[in-house]
Amino acid sequence: MSRRLFLERRTYRRNRLQDAARLAPVLAMFLFFGPVFILTSNTGISGETGGWLVYFLGVWAGLVVLSGVLSGALARAFPDEGQDADGGD
């Protein structure tokens, strides 16, 4: 008979938030460099700079929002980690 590992919902959620925070840079790498390698290898460098600029700024803004959301969620998941041991000052 195998034992089932039970994690509290709070612990499980903390683990998933930490996993998401660890994977965010990998997601950013694929979003930034994936289209560059795919599109420039097949067609050469195109002259449509405006479309690329909008794409990269959109990805950048999305990653800023994602980082803010993850940071806030992690701060709520670990409320005592961000404070000093002496009470704040």
Secondary structure as UniProt FT lines:
FT   HELIX           9..43
FT   HELIX           49..77
FT   TURN            79..82
FT   TURN            85..86
//
